[in-house]
Amino acid sequence: MGDGGAARRERLMEGLRIHGGHYAELSRRFAAWLGLHSTDATAVLEIAAAEERGAPLSPARLSERISLSTGATTALLNRLEAAGHITRTREHSDRRIVTLRGGPHIQERADEFFGPLAHRLDAVMAPYPPQLLQQFEQFITALNATMDAHLAERSPVAPPPGSPRGTAGAG
């Protein structure tokens, strides 16, 4: 990749950083709107989105998605279930497997909050040809897979050799 490629990569990454900041702010505002801690709202959104995709999460998978320890995830799920925001079911043939589902009102609340944005996004995407949007989806999928692989190679539990951070507080 020449200098033009490096400049393009930087412009794309800057655009994605800005998008990430907007997404984080939107998540914070959704949390405040629901009266939840931001981590709790993020978990609710992850659970609802996975359920909407037809692939509901287990507690372990949620823990990975929101980068919380198993114990912290259990405490979070206890709070969300007590408030009626989620349910834990045992619908798998292996009854030990817990499936997380959004409470009856969560999808309605998420649609109410995010619906206006969805309409704006639809309007922004409308002029682009479906083939271009499909290429963009493929690009984003590949980009996310690359980031996942990079993050997996750099576990937050073990600092690099010679790191001044040591092991205290890691993980």
C-alpha positions as CSV (number, residue, x, y, z in Angstrom):
1,M,0.0,0.0,0.0
2,G,1.6,3.3,-1.1
3,D,1.3,6.7,0.5
4,G,-2.2,7.1,-1.0
5,G,-3.2,3.8,0.5
6,A,-1.9,4.8,4.0
7,A,-3.8,8.2,3.7
8,R,-7.0,6.4,2.7
9,R,-6.6,3.9,5.6
10,E,-6.1,6.9,8.0
11,R,-9.2,8.7,6.6
12,L,-11.3,5.5,6.9
13,M,-10.1,4.8,10.4
14,E,-10.8,8.4,11.5
15,G,-14.3,8.1,10.1
16,L,-14.8,4.8,12.0
17,R,-13.4,6.4,15.2
18,I,-15.9,9.2,14.9
19,H,-18.7,6.7,14.2
20,G,-17.6,4.7,17.3
21,G,-17.8,7.9,19.4
22,H,-21.3,8.6,18.1
23,Y,-22.3,5.1,18.8
24,A,-20.9,5.3,22.4
25,E,-22.8,8.6,22.9
26,L,-26.0,7.1,21.6
27,S,-25.6,4.2,23.9
28,R,-25.0,6.5,26.9
29,R,-28.2,8.5,26.0
30,F,-30.2,5.3,25.6
31,A,-29.0,4.2,29.0
32,A,-30.0,7.5,30.6
33,W,-33.3,7.3,28.8
34,L,-34.0,3.9,30.3
35,G,-32.6,4.9,33.7
36,L,-29.8,2.3,33.5
37,H,-26.1,2.2,34.0
38,S,-24.4,2.4,30.6
39,T,-23.0,-1.2,30.9
40,D,-26.5,-2.5,31.7
41,A,-28.0,-0.7,28.7
42,T,-25.2,-2.1,26.5
43,A,-26.0,-5.6,27.7
44,V,-29.7,-5.1,27.0
45,L,-28.9,-3.9,23.5
46,E,-26.6,-6.8,22.8
47,I,-29.2,-9.3,24.1
48,A,-32.0,-7.7,22.0
49,A,-29.9,-7.4,18.9
50,A,-28.8,-11.1,19.1
51,E,-32.4,-12.2,19.7
52,E,-33.5,-10.1,16.7
53,R,-30.8,-11.8,14.5
54,G,-32.2,-15.2,15.6
55,A,-29.1,-16.1,17.6
56,P,-29.8,-15.3,21.3
57,L,-26.8,-15.0,23.6
58,S,-25.7,-17.2,26.5
59,P,-24.3,-15.4,29.5
60,A,-20.8,-16.5,28.5
61,R,-21.2,-15.0,25.0
62,L,-22.6,-11.8,26.5
63,S,-19.7,-11.6,28.8
64,E,-17.3,-11.8,25.8
65,R,-19.3,-9.2,23.8
66,I,-19.3,-6.6,26.6
67,S,-15.9,-7.5,28.0
68,L,-17.0,-8.3,31.6
69,S,-15.9,-11.1,33.9
70,T,-18.2,-13.9,34.5
71,G,-19.0,-12.7,38.0
72,A,-19.7,-9.1,36.9
73,T,-21.9,-10.5,34.1
74,T,-23.9,-12.6,36.6
75,A,-24.4,-9.5,38.8
76,L,-25.5,-7.5,35.8
77,L,-27.9,-10.2,34.6
78,N,-29.4,-10.4,38.1
79,R,-30.1,-6.7,38.1
80,L,-31.6,-6.7,34.6
81,E,-33.8,-9.7,35.3
82,A,-35.0,-8.3,38.6
83,A,-36.0,-5.1,36.7
84,G,-37.8,-7.1,34.1
85,H,-35.5,-6.0,31.3
86,I,-34.3,-9.6,30.4
87,T,-35.2,-13.2,31.0
88,R,-33.0,-16.2,31.4
89,T,-34.5,-19.4,29.9
90,R,-33.4,-23.0,29.4
91,E,-34.8,-23.7,26.0
92,H,-31.8,-25.7,24.6
93,S,-31.9,-29.5,24.6
94,D,-29.0,-29.3,27.0
95,R,-30.9,-27.8,30.0
96,R,-27.7,-26.4,31.5
97,I,-27.4,-23.9,28.6
98,V,-29.0,-20.6,29.5
99,T,-30.5,-18.4,26.8
100,L,-30.9,-14.6,27.3
101,R,-33.9,-12.8,25.9
102,G,-35.1,-9.3,26.2
103,G,-38.0,-8.5,28.4
104,P,-41.4,-7.8,26.8
105,H,-41.0,-4.0,26.8
106,I,-37.3,-3.8,25.7
107,Q,-37.7,-4.2,22.0
108,E,-40.6,-1.6,22.0
109,R,-38.4,0.8,24.0
110,A,-35.4,0.3,21.7
111,D,-37.6,0.8,18.6
112,E,-39.0,4.0,20.2
113,F,-35.5,5.3,20.9
114,F,-33.7,4.1,17.8
115,G,-36.5,4.3,15.3
116,P,-36.0,7.9,14.2
117,L,-32.3,7.1,13.7
118,A,-33.2,4.0,11.6
119,H,-35.3,6.2,9.3
120,R,-32.5,8.7,8.9
121,L,-30.0,5.9,8.1
122,D,-32.4,4.4,5.6
123,A,-32.6,7.8,3.9
124,V,-28.8,8.1,3.8
125,M,-28.4,4.6,2.3
126,A,-31.3,5.0,-0.2
127,P,-29.3,6.6,-3.0
128,Y,-26.5,4.0,-3.0
129,P,-26.8,1.0,-5.2
130,P,-27.4,-2.3,-3.4
131,Q,-24.2,-3.8,-4.8
132,L,-22.1,-1.0,-3.2
133,L,-23.8,-1.4,0.1
134,Q,-23.2,-5.2,-0.1
135,Q,-19.5,-4.5,-0.7
136,F,-19.5,-2.1,2.2
137,E,-21.0,-4.8,4.4
138,Q,-18.3,-7.2,3.3
139,F,-15.7,-4.6,4.0
140,I,-17.0,-3.9,7.5
141,T,-17.2,-7.7,8.2
142,A,-13.6,-8.2,7.1
143,L,-12.5,-5.1,9.1
144,N,-14.2,-6.4,12.2
145,A,-12.7,-9.9,11.8
146,T,-9.2,-8.3,11.4
147,M,-9.8,-6.2,14.6
148,D,-11.1,-9.3,16.5
149,A,-8.0,-11.3,15.5
150,H,-5.7,-8.4,16.5
151,L,-7.4,-8.1,19.9
152,A,-7.3,-11.9,20.5
153,E,-3.6,-11.8,20.0
154,R,-3.3,-9.1,22.6
155,S,-5.0,-10.5,25.6
156,P,-5.8,-7.9,28.3
157,V,-4.8,-10.4,31.0
158,A,-1.1,-10.6,30.1
159,P,1.0,-7.5,29.6
160,P,3.7,-7.7,27.0
161,P,7.1,-8.8,28.3
162,G,9.1,-6.0,29.9
163,S,5.9,-3.9,30.3
164,P,6.0,-1.5,33.3
165,R,2.4,-2.4,34.0
166,G,3.2,-5.7,35.7
167,T,0.3,-8.0,36.6
168,A,-1.4,-6.1,39.5
169,G,-4.9,-5.1,38.4
170,A,-4.7,-6.9,35.1
171,G,-7.8,-8.7,34.0
